[in-house]
Amino acid sequence: MEKLNWLKTWAVVVMTFLPQHLIAQDQMPDVKYYEQDDITNQIPYFDNRFHIDAQLDEITLLFYRNNGSPPIILVRPDGSKLKINNFPKDKIEWYDDRTFDLITIKQPMPGPWQAIGDILPNSKIMLVSDVTLKVDPIPDIVLSGETLKIKGQIFNREQLVDDPLFDDVINLDVDFYSTNNTGFDNFGAEPIEIGSFRDDGYDLDEYAKDGIFTAEFNLDFSPGEWLPIYKVIMPRATRELRQKPIILRPNPVEISVEATSDPLDFHLVTLHIDENNVDPNSMIFQGKITYPDRQTEPFAIMEGEGNTRIKKVGYTEAGIHRISLNAYGETINGREFRLVVPEFSFNVERMDGPLVPTIDGEEDTISAAEQAAEALAAKIAEDKAQLEMEIAQAKADQEAAQKQTLIIIGISNAVIIVIGLGVFFFLRRKKK
């Protein structure tokens, strides 16, 4: 394991209820605790007493309390009280959470102190004055797409800090930073957030609250030279551990396919294994094929030797096929690994021609589906234009017909008027 010595020595006192004889003597050189007895056990908060020597220039007190309870109150040797809303800002820093108080005091008053509050029982008293972080070294050969299990621990001097409540106060995170080495593909790459260490018994962590933190490194990013940086994050304090740079090797498995358009034949899927970093004879594979209709078929390759494996896939229909693959094996130095191979897709042509042309990464091609869509869009546009023309023509014809009807009506009315006037004058003349 690699070790980080924190540059600044600081003290943490965790106030709890175990008797003093259960505490390692080398953990409490400057702070004295009062023995418990049956009388004081009748009033629990009377047990939260401790003595600070005059030699301490600064201490950090950590009090665990019941979830949601108010912050504790500190009583100094002279009887004066320190509260969350009443303390000297130039000498005290106070961080309160729902489950704990973290208080840093500069030049604390020597003598007997007391803490009053809903402090949790049955934990242990701990003075932390020299904290180190130890993390498993990353293996020499790591592969892109691989998942690693890494363990980390926090030590107080040479003793493991295994207080379950202390785990809730800290976070252990890890990031990968590019070394910006021009000889690698990750030159200029952004930092990668790998994740956090956990001590909760889930995923790869074996036992909850055992003081052993476990992280799952998913190395699904660009190969190259990377610098792992581990961070211990506490309220008002952050420490880092920098391991030596690692070289993330390329994924050792590549996929190629010889596709067929004959319904009675098979597609030949070939797995190529790079033997520079892995033992090809140790490799086994588990994967699945997704067909154009989104149906899936799992498969496994358990046997084989050499740097190639071949899988026959029956013809079902034309279209895009996708292969998802997990690989398991050993590196050339005997370390077992598991990794994910990048997804691979291939096209199956129709008997009368390609459904989708072969895609070349260096050429900008348009698929038959896109061409058909463009043709359909052009036909729709043409039909729309034709329809608009017909509508316009029909509208013009309608307007002409309406105009002709109005003319006929006008002429008819004029004729009727003329005839009416003729009849009127004729009858009038006849009467005379």
C-alpha positions in Angstrom: 0.0 0.0 0.0 1.1 3.6 -0.6 1.0 6.1 2.2 0.1 9.8 2.5 1.4 11.7 5.5 -0.7 14.7 6.1 1.4 17.8 6.2 -0.5 19.5 9.0 -0.8 17.7 12.3 -4.3 18.0 13.8 -6.2 16.5 16.7 -9.6 15.0 16.7 -11.4 13.9 19.9 -14.4 11.8 19.5 -16.6 12.0 22.6 -18.3 8.7 23.6 -18.9 6.4 26.5 -16.4 3.5 26.6 -14.2 3.2 29.7 -10.8 4.6 29.6 -9.0 1.3 29.9 -10.4 0.3 26.5 -8.5 3.1 24.8 -5.0 2.7 23.4 -2.6 4.7 25.5 -0.6 5.9 22.5 -3.8 7.5 21.1 -4.3 9.9 24.0 -1.0 11.6 24.9 -2.4 15.1 25.7 -6.1 14.6 26.6 -7.2 12.9 29.8 -10.7 11.3 30.2 -12.6 10.7 33.4 -13.5 7.2 34.4 -17.2 6.1 34.3 -18.9 4.8 37.3 -22.4 3.7 38.2 -23.4 7.1 39.6 -22.5 9.2 36.6 -24.0 6.5 34.3 -27.3 7.5 35.7 -27.0 10.9 34.0 -25.3 10.1 30.7 -24.1 13.6 29.7 -22.1 13.8 32.9 -19.8 11.2 31.3 -18.8 13.6 28.4 -15.9 15.1 30.4 -12.3 15.4 29.2 -9.2 17.3 30.2 -7.1 19.4 27.9 -3.4 20.0 28.7 -1.8 23.4 28.4 0.6 22.1 25.7 -2.1 21.8 23.0 -2.2 24.7 20.6 -5.2 23.5 18.6 -7.7 20.6 18.8 -10.6 19.4 16.7 -13.5 17.9 18.6 -15.9 15.5 16.9 -19.2 14.8 18.7 -21.6 12.2 17.3 -25.3 12.8 18.2 -28.7 11.5 17.4 -30.0 12.3 13.9 -31.7 15.7 13.9 -30.8 16.6 17.5 -29.6 20.2 18.2 -25.9 21.0 18.3 -24.0 20.2 21.5 -23.0 22.8 24.1 -19.4 22.9 25.4 -18.7 24.0 29.0 -15.1 25.3 29.5 -13.1 24.9 32.8 -14.2 28.3 34.0 -17.9 27.4 33.6 -18.5 29.5 30.5 -20.4 27.9 27.6 -19.7 27.7 23.9 -22.8 27.3 21.7 -23.3 27.1 17.9 -24.6 30.7 17.8 -22.2 32.1 20.4 -18.5 31.5 20.1 -15.4 33.6 19.2 -15.0 33.4 15.5 -11.3 34.2 15.6 -10.5 31.1 17.7 -13.2 28.6 16.9 -14.6 27.0 13.7 -17.8 25.1 14.2 -19.4 22.7 11.6 -22.7 21.2 12.5 -24.4 18.4 10.6 -27.6 16.5 11.3 -25.5 13.7 13.0 -22.4 15.4 14.4 -20.5 18.5 15.4 -17.0 19.2 14.2 -15.3 21.9 16.3 -11.8 23.3 15.9 -10.4 25.4 18.8 -7.2 27.4 18.8 -5.4 27.7 22.1 -8.1 25.9 24.1 -8.4 26.7 27.8 -6.5 24.1 29.8 -8.4 22.0 32.3 -11.6 20.0 32.6 -14.1 20.4 29.8 -17.7 19.0 29.4 -20.0 18.4 26.5 -23.7 18.6 26.9 -26.1 17.2 24.3 -27.8 14.2 22.8 -24.5 12.5 22.2 -24.6 8.9 20.9 -23.5 6.2 23.4 -21.5 3.0 22.9 -18.8 4.3 20.6 -15.1 4.9 21.4 -12.9 7.8 22.4 -10.2 8.6 19.8 -7.5 11.2 19.6 -6.2 11.5 16.0 -3.0 13.4 15.8 -1.2 11.8 12.8 -3.5 10.5 10.1 -2.4 8.6 7.0 -4.3 7.2 4.0 -3.3 3.9 2.6 -4.6 2.7 -0.8 -3.9 -0.5 -2.7 -1.5 0.3 -5.6 -3.0 0.0 -9.1 -1.6 -3.0 -11.0 1.2 -2.5 -13.5 -1.0 -3.6 -16.4 -4.4 -2.1 -16.6 -6.7 -2.2 -19.7 -9.2 0.2 -21.2 -12.7 -1.1 -20.5 -11.5 -2.9 -17.3 -13.2 -2.8 -13.9 -10.8 -2.7 -10.9 -11.5 -3.3 -7.2 -9.4 -1.0 -5.1 -9.3 -0.9 -1.3 -8.3 2.0 1.0 -8.0 2.5 4.7 -7.5 5.4 7.1 -4.9 5.0 9.9 -4.2 6.9 13.1 -0.5 6.6 13.4 -0.1 2.8 13.0 -3.7 1.9 14.1 -6.6 1.4 11.7 -9.5 3.9 12.2 -12.4 1.4 12.2 -15.0 3.5 14.1 -18.2 3.1 12.0 -19.4 6.5 13.0 -16.2 8.1 11.8 -16.9 6.7 8.3 -20.0 8.9 8.0 -17.9 12.1 8.5 -15.4 11.5 5.7 -15.6 10.9 2.0 -12.9 9.1 -0.1 -13.0 10.1 -3.8 -10.6 9.4 -6.6 -10.0 11.2 -9.9 -7.7 10.5 -12.8 -5.7 13.4 -14.4 -3.9 13.3 -17.7 -0.2 13.7 -17.4 -0.3 15.6 -20.7 2.4 13.5 -22.1 2.5 14.1 -25.8 3.5 10.5 -26.4 0.0 9.3 -25.4 -3.5 9.6 -26.9 -4.9 11.2 -23.7 -2.8 14.3 -24.1 -4.9 17.3 -23.1 -7.8 15.2 -21.9 -10.1 16.5 -19.2 -9.9 14.9 -15.6 -12.0 11.8 -15.2 -14.1 11.4 -12.0 -13.8 7.7 -11.2 -16.1 7.6 -8.2 -16.0 7.2 -4.4 -14.8 4.6 -1.9 -17.6 2.9 0.1 -17.8 1.0 3.4 -21.5 0.1 3.3 -21.3 -3.6 2.2 -22.8 -2.9 -1.2 -21.4 -3.6 -4.7 -17.8 -4.6 -4.4 -17.4 -3.7 -0.7 -17.4 -6.9 1.3 -18.3 -5.9 4.8 -20.1 -2.8 6.0 -18.4 -0.5 8.5 -15.3 -2.6 8.9 -12.9 0.3 8.2 -12.0 -1.0 4.7 -13.2 1.3 2.0 -13.7 -0.2 -1.5 -13.9 1.5 -4.8 -14.9 0.2 -8.2 -12.8 1.7 -11.0 -14.5 1.6 -14.4 -11.7 2.4 -16.8 -14.0 3.0 -19.8 -12.0 6.0 -21.1 -9.1 6.8 -23.4 -5.9 4.8 -23.1 -2.8 6.8 -22.1 -0.8 8.0 -19.1 -3.0 9.0 -16.1 -2.2 10.2 -12.6 -4.5 8.8 -9.8 -5.4 11.3 -7.1 -7.2 10.2 -4.0 -9.0 12.7 -1.8 -10.0 12.4 1.9 -12.8 15.0 2.3 -13.9 16.2 5.8 -15.8 19.3 6.8 -13.2 22.1 6.6 -10.4 19.7 5.7 -9.3 17.9 2.5 -6.2 15.8 2.0 -4.8 14.2 -1.1 -2.8 11.1 -2.0 -1.1 11.0 -5.3 0.1 7.7 -6.6 2.6 7.2 -9.4 1.3 7.6 -12.9 -0.2 4.6 -14.6 -0.4 3.7 -18.3 -3.9 2.6 -19.3 -3.4 0.1 -22.2 -5.8 -0.2 -25.2 -8.6 -2.7 -25.0 -7.0 -6.1 -26.0 -10.0 -7.3 -28.0 -11.2 -6.2 -31.5 -14.2 -7.5 -33.4 -14.6 -8.0 -37.1 -17.4 -9.6 -39.1 -17.7 -11.3 -42.5 -21.4 -10.8 -43.2 -23.4 -12.9 -45.6 -26.6 -12.0 -47.6 -27.4 -15.7 -48.1 -30.3 -16.7 -45.8 -28.9 -20.3 -45.7 -25.4 -19.1 -44.6 -23.8 -17.8 -41.4 -22.2 -14.5 -40.4 -18.6 -15.1 -39.2 -17.8 -13.0 -36.1 -14.0 -13.0 -35.4 -12.5 -11.8 -32.1 -8.9 -10.6 -32.4 -6.9 -10.8 -29.1 -3.8 -8.5 -28.7 -1.3 -10.7 -26.9 1.1 -7.9 -25.9 -0.6 -7.4 -22.5 -2.9 -10.5 -22.0 -2.6 -14.3 -22.3 -4.8 -15.1 -25.2 -5.3 -18.8 -24.1 -6.9 -17.6 -20.9 -9.6 -15.6 -22.6 -13.3 -16.4 -22.3 -16.2 -14.3 -23.6 -19.9 -13.6 -22.7 -22.0 -11.5 -25.0 -25.2 -10.9 -26.9 -26.3 -10.0 -30.4 -29.1 -7.5 -31.1 -30.8 -8.1 -34.4 -32.4 -5.4 -36.6 -35.9 -6.2 -35.0 -34.4 -5.6 -31.6 -34.5 -9.2 -30.6 -31.4 -10.3 -28.7 -29.5 -13.6 -28.5 -26.9 -14.4 -25.8 -23.8 -16.4 -26.5 -20.6 -17.5 -24.8 -17.2 -18.6 -26.0 -15.6 -20.8 -23.4 -12.9 -22.6 -25.2 -10.2 -21.8 -27.7 -6.5 -21.1 -28.1 -4.4 -18.5 -29.9 -5.2 -14.9 -30.6 -8.5 -15.4 -32.5 -12.0 -16.8 -31.7 -14.7 -17.3 -34.3 -18.5 -17.3 -33.6 -21.0 -18.3 -36.3 -24.2 -16.2 -36.3 -27.2 -17.4 -38.3 -28.8 -15.2 -40.9 -32.2 -13.8 -39.9 -32.8 -10.6 -41.9 -31.0 -7.7 -43.5 -30.2 -4.6 -41.4 -27.9 -3.4 -38.6 -26.7 -6.0 -36.1 -25.0 -5.0 -32.8 -22.6 -7.1 -30.6 -22.1 -6.4 -26.9 -19.2 -8.3 -25.3 -17.6 -8.9 -21.9 -14.1 -10.5 -21.8 -12.4 -12.4 -18.9 -8.8 -13.5 -18.7 -5.3 -13.0 -17.3 -2.7 -10.4 -18.1 0.8 -11.6 -19.1 1.9 -11.3 -15.5 -0.9 -13.6 -14.2 -3.5 -11.1 -12.9 -7.1 -11.9 -13.6 -9.2 -9.2 -15.1 -12.7 -8.5 -16.5 -13.5 -5.8 -19.1 -16.1 -4.6 -21.5 -15.3 -4.6 -25.2 -16.6 -1.5 -27.1 -19.9 -2.2 -28.8 -19.6 -3.4 -32.4 -22.2 -3.1 -35.2 -22.3 -4.5 -38.7 -24.7 -4.3 -41.7 -26.3 -7.3 -43.4 -27.1 -6.6 -47.1 -30.2 -7.7 -49.0 -30.0 -10.3 -51.8 -30.9 -7.6 -54.3 -28.5 -5.0 -53.0 -27.4 -3.4 -49.8 -30.0 -2.2 -47.3 -27.4 0.1 -45.8 -24.0 0.7 -47.6 -20.8 -0.3 -45.9 -19.8 2.5 -43.7 -16.2 3.7 -44.0 -15.0 5.9 -41.1 -13.1 8.1 -43.6 -16.0 8.6 -46.1 -19.2 10.5 -45.6 -21.9 8.1 -47.0 -25.6 8.3 -47.0 -27.6 5.1 -46.2 -30.3 3.7 -48.4 -32.8 4.5 -45.7 -31.8 8.2 -45.8 -32.0 8.2 -49.6 -35.4 6.7 -49.5 -36.5 9.3 -46.9 -35.1 12.1 -49.1 -36.9 10.6 -52.2 -40.1 10.4 -50.2 -39.7 14.0 -49.0 -39.1 15.1 -52.6 -42.2 13.2 -53.8 -44.3 14.8 -51.1 -43.0 18.2 -52.0 -43.8 17.5 -55.7 -47.3 16.3 -54.9 -47.9 19.3 -52.7 -46.8 21.7 -55.4 -49.1 19.9 -57.9 -52.0 20.0 -55.5 -51.4 23.7 -54.9 -51.4 24.3 -58.6 -54.6 22.4 -59.1 -56.2 24.2 -56.2 -55.1 27.6 -57.7 -56.5 26.5 -61.2 -59.8 25.4 -59.6 -60.0 28.6 -57.8 -59.4 30.6 -61.0 -62.0 28.5 -62.9 -64.4 29.1 -60.1 -63.8 32.8 -60.1 -64.3 32.9 -63.9 -67.5 30.9 -63.6 -68.8 33.3 -61.0 -67.9 36.3 -63.1 -69.7 34.7 -66.1 -72.7 34.0 -64.0 -72.8 37.6 -62.9 -72.6 38.9 -66.4 -75.5 36.6 -67.5 -77.6 37.7 -64.6 -76.9 41.3 -65.4 -77.8 40.9 -69.1 -81.0 39.0 -68.1 -82.0 41.7 -65.8 -81.4 44.3 -68.4 -83.5 42.4 -71.0 -86.3 42.0 -68.4 -86.3 45.7 -67.7 -86.3 46.6 -71.4 -89.2 44.2 -72.0 -91.1 45.6 -69.0 -90.6 49.1 -70.2 -91.8 48.1 -73.7 -95.0 46.5 -72.4 -95.6 49.5 -70.2 -95.4 52.0 -73.0 -97.4 49.7 -75.3 -100.3 49.4 -72.9 -100.3 53.1 -72.2 -100.4 54.0 -75.9 -103.2 51.5 -76.5 -105.2 53.0 -73.7 -105.0 56.5 -75.2 
